[in-house]
Amino acid sequence: MGVETHSSGVHEGVQGHRERSVPAFRIALPLPERRALLIVGDTLLVNGVVLVALWLWAKVGGEPFDSDFIRVRWYWFPVLSIAWWCLAWLGDLYDIPMASRRIEVSGRVGGVILGLGVIYLVVYFLSPRNALPRVFFLYFSILALICLVLWRWTYATIFALPLLRRRLLIVGAGWAGQTLAQVLSAQDSVGYQVVGFVDDDPAKQGEAAVGLPVLGLGTNLVDIVQTHQVDKVVVAVTHDWQGELFQALMDCRSRGTDIARMPELYEQLTRRVPVEHVDKGWVLGALNGFSALGRLERAVRRLLDLVLGLLGSLGLGIALPLVALAVRLDDNGPIFYTQVRSGLGGRPFRAIKFRTMRPDAEEDGHAQWARENDDRVTRVGRLLRKIRLDELPQVINVLRGEMSIVGPRPERPEFIADLEKQIPFYRTRLVVKPGLTGWAQIHYGYGNSVRDALIKLQYDLYYIRHRSLWLDLYIVFKTVGVVLSGIGM
């Protein structure tokens, strides 16, 4: 009875806070609709800028700006729209957290305009003389930069307002629920406001978890949703849902409240799969789409591996003399280093790399994790790792079919045998070929612990779940950027 009284008091306090903080009128757009708004807004602005640039072009050239002038040059509208979409996607301009960071998004808009300019110059110099207009594209670039930056700043400012933030309730105040709440707190720009938790544990009633109140029991879910004007309910319980909780969720859905599971939202926000919070059924379901890849897509993927592998071989031929000389001068040891790694389905193969460690790095014969500031790494090896050049000889493995250009990082069988005992679903990463680069490689550095392996597995499972040619091209593009920036992976 005392617990009920205390819970009621907390409920009244939170209720009073809600009445002061929740706007009377709200428009809470889901993330897909916010992304669609960005795409539509960009498209309208790009086409509007094309129209204005054409008008300036006609005015400077002394030509009449009429329907005939536009009809002859109509192709600029779809060409520049498609080019903008592709480069904006590669630049993460349709990623919702990114779109809310005004300073960073301004730089990325400038980068896309610069990319368009580079492509235009390449085409211009390869085209017949005077085939492409320079003045038109100059007008377009200046106007597009100004208009799109202003639009993106306006978007970020408006969607930071309370009336556009979606109110979210988490069912389950345990480990999974608290993990999600912390992610949402760290990514405040995604437009969610967590109002609290619902949990059936009597000991948690009236308490707080990660600074958020436990508002009541699952049986009171409908009332809590209505009282706190909740737009989305996220289920973060790992045990089987009781009949009353399931019915309460269905009642909320029938009243227009969105229902989601914790792994889905976590994945959407972080681009990782929370392997600690999913079960075998979820993993099997997530892999169903991947296993259905058609023969044509597999053939195209292999063709992409061969083309990029041959291009990489040319790069290897150019880099080999310089690397060989540097390695020899450093410690006079062997140039290449081969090591057994696990490929598709766990089949072993020998991965080829430029040697970056001393020849006696594992003289005792036992596999060891690479450590931060590892003293076994040579001076030349440290540079090769920083710019990822040590991995370049693996293009030979790609051409052999043992690896792909994109995929999870190839791991040693000894480490896999150890990690699969400590990390759930670790062997799932073996359902695809390992890659020269990958989703985990562009988001996370070298791993040297079980925790690092867990985080990289979260990225690997996201890649496997969403694997596509588009995603592969995105990863290749991002890899080039990481290598050129010298960040290392």
C-alpha positions as CSV (number, residue, x, y, z in Angstrom):
1,M,0.0,0.0,0.0
2,G,2.9,2.3,0.8
3,V,4.4,1.6,-2.6
4,E,1.1,2.6,-4.3
5,T,1.0,5.9,-2.3
6,H,4.6,6.7,-3.2
7,S,4.0,5.9,-6.9
8,S,0.9,8.1,-6.9
9,G,2.9,11.0,-5.5
10,V,5.6,10.6,-8.2
11,H,2.9,10.3,-10.8
12,E,1.3,13.5,-9.7
13,G,4.6,15.3,-9.7
14,V,5.4,14.1,-13.2
15,Q,1.9,14.9,-14.3
16,G,2.4,18.5,-13.1
17,H,5.7,18.7,-14.9
18,R,4.0,17.4,-18.1
19,E,1.3,20.1,-17.9
20,R,4.0,22.8,-17.8
21,S,6.3,21.3,-20.4
22,V,4.2,19.7,-23.1
23,P,3.0,22.2,-25.7
24,A,-0.8,22.3,-26.2
25,F,-0.2,21.9,-30.0
26,R,2.3,19.5,-31.3
27,I,3.3,18.0,-34.8
28,A,5.5,15.0,-34.1
29,L,6.9,13.6,-37.4
30,P,8.4,10.1,-37.4
31,L,12.0,9.8,-38.6
32,P,11.0,8.5,-42.1
33,E,8.8,11.5,-42.7
34,R,11.5,13.9,-41.5
35,R,13.9,12.2,-44.0
36,A,11.2,12.5,-46.8
37,L,10.8,16.2,-45.9
38,L,14.6,16.7,-46.3
39,I,14.5,15.0,-49.7
40,V,11.5,17.0,-51.0
41,G,12.9,20.2,-49.7
42,D,16.3,19.6,-51.3
43,T,14.7,18.6,-54.6
44,L,12.5,21.7,-54.7
45,L,15.4,24.0,-53.9
46,V,17.8,22.4,-56.4
47,N,15.3,22.7,-59.2
48,G,14.4,26.2,-58.2
49,V,18.1,27.1,-58.2
50,V,18.5,25.6,-61.7
51,L,15.6,27.7,-62.9
52,V,17.1,30.9,-61.5
53,A,20.6,30.0,-62.9
54,L,19.0,29.5,-66.3
55,W,17.4,32.9,-66.0
56,L,20.7,34.6,-65.1
57,W,22.4,32.7,-68.0
58,A,19.8,34.0,-70.4
59,K,20.0,37.5,-69.1
60,V,23.8,37.7,-69.3
61,G,23.7,36.2,-72.8
62,G,21.1,38.6,-74.0
63,E,18.7,35.8,-74.9
64,P,14.9,35.9,-74.1
65,F,14.0,33.7,-71.1
66,D,10.9,31.9,-72.3
67,S,9.5,28.4,-72.6
68,D,11.6,27.7,-75.6
69,F,14.8,28.6,-73.8
70,I,13.9,26.3,-70.9
71,R,12.6,23.4,-73.2
72,V,16.0,23.2,-74.9
73,R,17.8,22.9,-71.6
74,W,15.3,20.9,-69.6
75,Y,17.8,18.1,-68.9
76,W,19.6,20.2,-66.3
77,F,16.7,19.7,-63.9
78,P,16.9,15.9,-63.6
79,V,20.6,15.7,-64.1
80,L,21.5,18.1,-61.2
81,S,18.7,16.7,-59.0
82,I,20.0,13.1,-59.4
83,A,23.6,14.2,-58.9
84,W,22.6,16.1,-55.7
85,W,20.6,13.1,-54.3
86,C,23.6,10.7,-54.8
87,L,26.2,12.9,-53.3
88,A,24.0,14.1,-50.5
89,W,23.3,10.4,-49.6
90,L,27.0,9.6,-49.7
91,G,27.6,12.7,-47.5
92,D,25.0,11.5,-44.9
93,L,22.9,14.6,-45.4
94,Y,19.7,12.4,-45.1
95,D,20.9,10.9,-41.8
96,I,18.5,12.5,-39.2
97,P,21.1,13.1,-36.4
98,M,23.5,14.6,-38.9
99,A,20.8,16.8,-40.4
100,S,20.2,18.4,-37.0
101,R,23.9,19.5,-36.5
102,R,23.9,22.9,-38.3
103,I,27.7,23.6,-38.4
104,E,28.6,20.1,-39.6
105,V,25.8,19.9,-42.1
106,S,26.9,23.2,-43.6
107,G,30.3,21.8,-44.3
108,R,28.8,18.7,-45.9
109,V,26.6,20.8,-48.1
110,G,29.7,22.6,-49.2
111,G,31.4,19.3,-49.8
112,V,28.5,18.1,-52.0
113,I,28.7,21.3,-54.1
114,L,32.5,20.9,-54.4
115,G,31.9,17.3,-55.5
116,L,29.5,18.4,-58.1
117,G,32.0,21.0,-59.3
118,V,34.8,18.4,-59.6
119,I,32.5,16.0,-61.6
120,Y,31.4,19.0,-63.8
121,L,35.0,20.0,-64.5
122,V,35.9,16.4,-65.5
123,V,33.0,16.1,-67.8
124,Y,33.7,19.6,-69.2
125,F,37.3,18.9,-70.1
126,L,36.3,15.5,-71.7
127,S,33.5,17.1,-73.8
128,P,33.8,18.9,-77.1
129,R,34.8,22.6,-76.9
130,N,31.9,24.9,-75.6
131,A,29.6,21.9,-75.2
132,L,28.9,22.7,-71.5
133,P,28.1,26.2,-70.1
134,R,30.6,27.4,-67.5
135,V,28.6,30.5,-66.4
136,F,25.4,28.5,-65.8
137,F,27.1,26.1,-63.5
138,L,28.9,28.9,-61.6
139,Y,25.6,30.6,-60.9
140,F,24.1,27.3,-59.9
141,S,26.9,26.5,-57.5
142,I,26.8,29.8,-55.7
143,L,23.0,29.9,-55.4
144,A,22.7,26.3,-54.4
145,L,25.3,26.7,-51.6
146,I,23.5,29.7,-50.1
147,C,20.0,28.3,-50.5
148,L,20.7,24.8,-49.3
149,V,22.7,25.9,-46.2
150,L,19.9,28.3,-45.3
151,W,17.3,25.6,-45.8
152,R,19.2,23.0,-43.7
153,W,19.7,25.6,-40.9
154,T,16.0,26.4,-40.9
155,Y,15.2,22.6,-40.8
156,A,17.6,22.1,-37.8
157,T,16.2,25.1,-35.9
158,I,12.6,24.2,-36.4
159,F,12.9,20.5,-35.5
160,A,14.7,21.5,-32.3
161,L,11.4,23.0,-31.0
162,P,9.5,21.1,-28.4
163,L,6.3,21.0,-30.5
164,L,8.1,18.9,-33.1
165,R,9.7,16.4,-30.7
166,R,8.1,12.9,-30.4
167,R,7.3,11.8,-26.9
168,L,8.5,8.3,-26.3
169,L,7.7,5.7,-23.5
170,I,9.9,2.7,-22.8
171,V,8.3,-0.5,-21.6
172,G,10.9,-2.2,-19.4
173,A,13.3,-0.3,-17.1
174,G,15.9,-3.1,-17.2
175,W,19.2,-3.3,-19.0
176,A,17.7,-3.1,-22.5
177,G,15.4,-0.1,-21.7
178,Q,18.2,1.8,-19.9
179,T,20.5,1.2,-22.8
180,L,18.0,2.7,-25.3
181,A,17.3,5.7,-23.0
182,Q,21.0,6.4,-22.8
183,V,21.3,6.2,-26.6
184,L,18.4,8.6,-27.0
185,S,19.9,11.0,-24.5
186,A,23.3,10.9,-26.3
187,Q,21.5,11.6,-29.6
188,D,19.2,14.4,-28.5
189,S,19.1,15.7,-32.1
190,V,17.0,12.8,-33.4
191,G,13.8,14.5,-32.1
192,Y,12.7,12.1,-29.3
193,Q,11.9,13.0,-25.8
194,V,11.7,10.1,-23.4
195,V,9.0,10.6,-20.8
196,G,9.9,7.6,-18.7
197,F,9.5,3.9,-18.2
198,V,6.7,1.4,-17.6
199,D,7.7,-1.7,-15.7
200,D,5.9,-4.5,-13.8
201,D,8.5,-4.9,-11.1
202,P,6.9,-3.5,-7.9
203,A,10.3,-2.6,-6.5
204,K,10.8,-0.1,-9.4
205,Q,7.6,1.8,-9.0
206,G,8.1,5.4,-8.0
207,E,11.9,5.1,-8.6
208,A,14.1,6.5,-11.4
209,A,16.3,4.7,-13.9
210,V,19.0,6.6,-15.7
211,G,17.4,9.8,-14.5
212,L,13.9,9.0,-15.8
213,P,10.8,8.0,-13.7
214,V,9.1,4.7,-13.7
215,L,5.5,5.8,-14.4
216,G,3.6,2.7,-13.6
217,L,2.7,-0.9,-14.5
218,G,2.2,-2.4,-17.9
219,T,-1.5,-2.9,-17.1
220,N,-1.8,0.9,-16.9
221,L,-0.1,1.5,-20.2
222,V,-3.1,3.0,-22.0
223,D,-3.7,5.5,-19.3
224,I,-0.1,6.5,-19.1
225,V,0.2,6.9,-22.8
226,Q,-2.9,9.2,-22.9
227,T,-1.8,11.2,-19.8
228,H,1.7,11.9,-21.1
229,Q,0.7,12.4,-24.7
230,V,3.0,9.6,-25.9
231,D,3.6,9.3,-29.6
232,K,5.7,6.1,-29.6
233,V,6.0,3.1,-27.2
234,V,9.1,1.0,-27.4
235,V,9.1,-2.5,-25.9
236,A,12.4,-3.3,-24.2
237,V,11.7,-6.4,-22.3
238,T,13.6,-9.6,-23.1
239,H,11.1,-12.1,-21.5
240,D,7.9,-13.2,-23.1
241,W,5.2,-10.6,-23.1
242,Q,2.3,-11.4,-20.8
243,G,-1.2,-11.4,-22.2
244,E,-2.2,-8.2,-20.4
245,L,0.8,-6.3,-21.7
246,F,0.3,-7.5,-25.3
247,Q,-3.4,-6.4,-25.1
248,A,-2.4,-3.0,-23.7
249,L,0.1,-2.5,-26.6
250,M,-2.6,-3.4,-29.1
251,D,-5.0,-1.0,-27.4
252,C,-2.4,1.8,-27.7
253,R,-1.8,0.9,-31.4
254,S,-5.5,1.1,-32.1
255,R,-5.5,4.6,-30.7
256,G,-2.8,5.7,-33.1
257,T,0.3,5.3,-30.9
258,D,3.3,3.8,-32.7
259,I,4.7,0.5,-31.3
260,A,8.3,-0.6,-31.8
261,R,10.8,-3.1,-30.3
262,M,14.0,-1.9,-28.7
263,P,16.3,-3.5,-31.3
264,E,14.5,-1.8,-34.2
265,L,14.9,1.7,-32.8
266,Y,18.4,1.1,-31.5
267,E,19.4,-0.1,-34.9
268,Q,17.8,2.9,-36.6
269,L,19.6,5.4,-34.3
270,T,23.1,3.8,-34.1
271,R,23.3,1.7,-37.3
272,R,24.2,-1.2,-35.1
273,V,22.3,-4.4,-34.0
274,P,22.1,-4.7,-30.2
275,V,23.2,-8.4,-30.2
276,E,22.8,-8.6,-26.4
277,H,19.1,-7.7,-26.6
278,V,17.9,-10.0,-29.5
279,D,17.0,-13.6,-29.5
280,K,17.7,-16.4,-32.0
281,G,14.3,-15.9,-33.7
282,W,15.0,-12.3,-34.3
283,V,18.5,-13.1,-35.8
284,L,17.1,-15.7,-38.1
285,G,14.3,-13.4,-39.3
286,A,16.8,-10.6,-39.9
287,L,18.9,-12.9,-42.1
288,N,16.0,-14.1,-44.2
289,G,16.2,-11.2,-46.7
290,F,19.9,-11.6,-47.0
291,S,19.7,-15.3,-47.9
292,A,17.3,-14.5,-50.7
293,L,19.9,-12.5,-52.8
294,G,19.2,-13.2,-56.4
295,R,21.7,-14.7,-58.8
296,L,21.9,-11.4,-60.7
297,E,22.9,-9.5,-57.6
298,R,25.5,-12.1,-56.6
299,A,26.9,-11.9,-60.1
300,V,27.0,-8.1,-60.1
301,R,28.7,-8.2,-56.6
302,R,31.3,-10.6,-57.9
303,L,31.9,-8.4,-60.9
304,L,32.3,-5.4,-58.6
305,D,34.9,-7.4,-56.6
306,L,36.8,-8.3,-59.8
307,V,36.8,-4.7,-61.1
308,L,37.8,-3.1,-57.8
309,G,40.2,-5.9,-57.2
310,L,42.0,-5.3,-60.5
311,L,42.1,-1.6,-59.8
312,G,43.5,-2.4,-56.4
313,S,46.1,-4.6,-58.0
314,L,47.3,-1.7,-60.1
315,G,47.6,0.3,-56.9
316,L,49.5,-2.6,-55.3
317,G,52.0,-2.7,-58.2
318,I,52.6,1.1,-57.8
319,A,53.0,0.9,-54.0
320,L,55.0,-2.3,-53.8
321,P,58.5,-0.9,-54.6
322,L,58.2,1.9,-52.2
323,V,56.8,-0.2,-49.4
324,A,59.3,-3.0,-50.0
325,L,62.2,-0.5,-49.8
326,A,60.8,1.1,-46.6
327,V,60.3,-2.3,-44.9
328,R,63.8,-3.5,-45.8
329,L,65.4,-0.3,-44.5
330,D,63.4,-0.5,-41.3
331,D,64.3,-3.9,-40.1
332,N,65.4,-6.0,-43.1
333,G,62.6,-8.5,-42.6
334,P,60.1,-10.0,-45.1
335,I,57.9,-7.7,-47.1
336,F,54.7,-9.7,-46.9
337,Y,53.0,-11.5,-44.0
338,T,50.4,-14.3,-44.4
339,Q,48.1,-15.4,-41.6
340,V,45.2,-18.0,-41.5
341,R,41.8,-16.3,-41.3
342,S,38.3,-17.6,-41.4
343,G,36.3,-17.0,-44.6
344,L,32.8,-17.7,-45.7
345,G,31.2,-20.4,-43.5
346,G,34.4,-20.6,-41.4
347,R,36.6,-22.0,-44.3
348,P,40.2,-21.1,-43.6
349,F,42.4,-19.2,-46.0
350,R,45.7,-17.3,-45.9
351,A,45.2,-13.5,-45.8
352,I,48.1,-11.6,-47.4
353,K,49.2,-8.3,-45.9
354,F,52.3,-6.0,-45.8
355,R,54.2,-6.9,-42.7
356,T,53.7,-4.3,-39.9
357,M,55.0,-6.2,-36.9
358,R,58.4,-7.6,-36.0
359,P,59.0,-11.1,-37.4
360,D,59.1,-12.5,-33.8
361,A,55.8,-10.9,-32.8
362,E,54.3,-14.3,-31.9
363,E,57.4,-16.4,-31.3
364,D,55.6,-18.4,-28.7
365,G,53.0,-19.6,-31.3
366,H,50.0,-18.2,-29.4
367,A,47.6,-15.8,-31.0
368,Q,47.6,-12.4,-29.3
369,W,45.4,-9.3,-29.6
370,A,46.9,-6.3,-31.2
371,R,47.2,-3.6,-28.5
372,E,47.0,0.1,-28.6
373,N,50.5,1.5,-29.1
374,D,51.7,-2.1,-29.6
375,D,55.5,-2.2,-29.3
376,R,55.5,-5.1,-31.7
377,V,54.5,-2.8,-34.5
378,T,57.5,-1.4,-36.6
379,R,57.9,2.3,-37.4
380,V,56.9,1.6,-41.1
381,G,54.2,-0.7,-40.0
382,R,52.6,2.1,-37.9
383,L,52.4,4.4,-40.9
384,L,51.0,1.6,-43.1
385,R,48.3,0.9,-40.6
386,K,47.4,4.5,-40.2
387,I,46.7,4.9,-44.0
388,R,45.4,1.3,-44.3
389,L,48.0,0.5,-46.9
390,D,49.0,-2.7,-45.0
391,E,45.7,-4.3,-46.2
392,L,46.2,-3.6,-49.9
393,P,47.8,-7.0,-50.7
394,Q,44.4,-8.6,-49.8
395,V,43.2,-7.6,-53.2
396,I,44.8,-10.9,-54.2
397,N,42.5,-12.7,-51.8
398,V,39.6,-10.8,-53.4
399,L,40.6,-11.9,-56.9
400,R,40.9,-15.5,-55.7
401,G,37.3,-15.3,-54.3
402,E,38.4,-15.9,-50.7
403,M,37.4,-12.3,-49.7
404,S,35.1,-9.6,-51.0
405,I,35.8,-5.9,-51.3
406,V,33.1,-5.2,-48.6
407,G,32.3,-7.5,-45.7
408,P,33.2,-8.1,-42.0
409,R,36.9,-8.0,-41.2
410,P,38.5,-11.4,-41.6
411,E,39.3,-12.8,-38.1
412,R,41.6,-15.5,-36.9
413,P,40.1,-19.0,-36.1
414,E,41.6,-18.9,-32.6
415,F,39.9,-15.6,-31.8
416,I,36.6,-16.8,-33.2
417,A,36.6,-19.9,-31.1
418,D,37.2,-17.8,-28.0
419,L,34.8,-14.9,-28.9
420,E,31.8,-17.1,-29.8
421,K,31.8,-18.4,-26.2
422,Q,31.6,-14.9,-24.8
423,I,29.5,-13.0,-27.4
424,P,26.1,-14.1,-28.6
425,F,25.7,-14.9,-32.4
426,Y,29.4,-14.2,-33.1
427,R,29.6,-16.8,-35.8
428,T,26.8,-15.1,-37.7
429,R,29.4,-12.8,-39.3
430,L,30.7,-15.9,-41.2
431,V,27.5,-16.1,-43.3
432,V,29.2,-13.6,-45.8
433,K,32.7,-13.4,-47.2
434,P,35.1,-11.2,-45.1
435,G,35.9,-7.9,-46.7
436,L,38.9,-5.7,-47.4
437,T,36.7,-2.9,-45.9
438,G,33.3,-3.0,-44.2
439,W,30.6,-1.3,-42.2
440,A,32.5,-1.9,-38.9
441,Q,35.8,-0.8,-40.4
442,I,34.5,2.6,-41.4
443,H,32.8,3.2,-38.0
444,Y,35.2,1.6,-35.5
445,G,39.0,1.3,-35.2
446,Y,41.2,-1.7,-34.6
447,G,39.8,-3.9,-31.8
448,N,41.9,-5.3,-29.1
449,S,39.3,-6.6,-26.5
450,V,36.1,-8.6,-26.2
451,R,34.2,-5.3,-25.8
452,D,35.6,-4.1,-29.1
453,A,34.7,-7.4,-30.8
454,L,31.1,-7.0,-29.5
455,I,30.7,-3.5,-30.9
456,K,32.2,-4.5,-34.2
457,L,29.8,-7.5,-34.3
458,Q,26.9,-5.1,-33.8
459,Y,28.1,-3.2,-36.9
460,D,28.7,-6.4,-38.9
461,L,25.2,-7.7,-38.2
462,Y,23.7,-4.4,-39.3
463,Y,25.6,-4.7,-42.6
464,I,24.5,-8.3,-43.1
465,R,20.9,-7.4,-42.3
466,H,20.9,-4.5,-44.8
467,R,23.4,-5.8,-47.3
468,S,22.9,-4.3,-50.8
469,L,25.0,-3.0,-53.7
470,W,24.1,0.5,-52.7
471,L,25.4,0.0,-49.2
472,D,28.6,-1.6,-50.6
473,L,29.2,1.5,-52.8
474,Y,28.6,3.7,-49.8
475,I,31.1,1.8,-47.7
476,V,33.7,2.0,-50.6
477,F,33.2,5.7,-50.8
478,K,33.5,6.2,-47.1
479,T,36.6,4.0,-47.0
480,V,38.3,6.3,-49.6
481,G,37.5,9.3,-47.3
482,V,38.9,7.6,-44.2
483,V,42.1,6.6,-46.0
484,L,42.6,10.1,-47.5
485,S,42.0,11.7,-44.0
486,G,44.6,9.5,-42.5
487,I,42.3,8.5,-39.6
488,G,43.0,4.8,-40.0
489,M,40.6,2.0,-39.1
